Amino acid sequence: MRRVARGPPAATASVPIFVAVVPQLHSRLEAITRRVAALGAADVTLIECANADTVAALSARERACIHPQGQPTRFQSATHIDPLTANGTLSLAIKHALAYADLLSRPAAHAALMLEDDAMVPTSLWQSLAPYRVPCDAGIFWLSAYRQDMRIKALGGMMGRRKPLVESSDRHADVHRHDSPNTIISTAGYLFFRSAARTMLSQPIRAPSDVALSLVNSTSVCVQDFASRFQPMPPPAACRFVPPAHQYGPK
């Protein structure tokens, strides 16, 4: 992993940034580098390791240690194939895990911003975040449901017109609790806190990052097996992964 400074730090920026990148994908690396530089960030870690070729070279024992068995969900049961057998998908999950481990190695850091290399990061991100008062028990604060639209509006539409957890005022913006059992949120950009990092590192990787982080209700989303698309939906099963507790996001 490579630490860099990208542009002068914004006055409101106070968290480290981790960016999952693949060095061989030059255009994507250049694009996300420009976006983060325009954002203004003094503490950026480019996670350039654990790429698909490295994952492909793992021994069966090493791979089983990282990913012993996939957890099927209703969102992944259209095919009988465990999605994490794809080296690129497992690689991305490992990059997220490396960010969690790095945050926990910094005693003074309480949260960090995680970005994937296709995140459309606006230059106004820090200013957009300033009005939010995130609850002190937060594990995750989601930034966007869509990679191309990281404008701090992730959860309001998905959660209908439910009352926000923290209501807006002249100075503060609505904060919603993410507890929908049927919503996978894009992991292109999100803030994670130490409690979420500990939760994710306490277990092996059993699902793609977006599934493992955002499927908060295991009783309704996990199923017995990766069923064929031509077979009935498999019955519910207890999840073998635990998502971070106390997830929040903006309207």
ABEGO torsion letter per residue (X at the ends): XBBBBBEBBBAABABBBBBBBBAABAAAAAAAAAAAAAAEBABBBBBABGBAAAAAABBAAAAAAABABBBBBAAAAABABBAAABAAAAAAAAAAAAAAAAAAABAABABBBBBBAABBBBAAAAAAAAABBBBAABABBBABABAABBAGAAAAAAAEABBBABBBBAABBBBBBBABAABBBBAABBBBBAAAAAAAAABBBABBAAAAAABABAAAABBABBBBAABBBBBBBBBABBBBBGBBBBX
